[in-house]
Amino acid sequence: MVIEWSHWETQSVQPNWIEKEAEKIATQVGSEKVTLIAKSVGTLVAMEVLKKGVTINKLVLCGVPINDFQPEDQQRFDVLRKLNSADVIVFQNENDPHIM
């Protein structure tokens, strides 16, 4: 399943959009065990999906946008502590202005 964020079409970011998108994904997934692949700001959404109790097979994060983090964004990643490190892989792109 590929998720396209609603603000891509509306050109307007709504308050709490990350939490709203995560809720939609968690509802669609239900109790199914999934592999999550997330890129850039999608990694923040993935963290919120995990907080909703979605069971993962594997988690692949591509380009965590650490240069754009707000204080609350760093806290979103605390959920990673609950995962087995063998189930998580992170790729950082060295040419992405949001990452380095």
Secondary structure as GFF3:
##gff-version 3
##sequence-region A 1 100
A	DSSP	alpha_helix	6	10	.	.	.	ID=ss1
A	DSSP	alpha_helix	17	29	.	.	.	ID=ss2
A	DSSP	beta_strand	34	39	.	.	.	ID=ss3
A	DSSP	alpha_helix	42	51	.	.	.	ID=ss4
A	DSSP	beta_strand	56	62	.	.	.	ID=ss5
A	DSSP	three_ten_helix	66	68	.	.	.	ID=ss6
A	DSSP	alpha_helix	71	76	.	.	.	ID=ss7
A	DSSP	three_ten_helix	77	82	.	.	.	ID=ss8
A	DSSP	three_ten_helix	85	87	.	.	.	ID=ss9
A	DSSP	beta_strand	88	91	.	.	.	ID=ss10
###
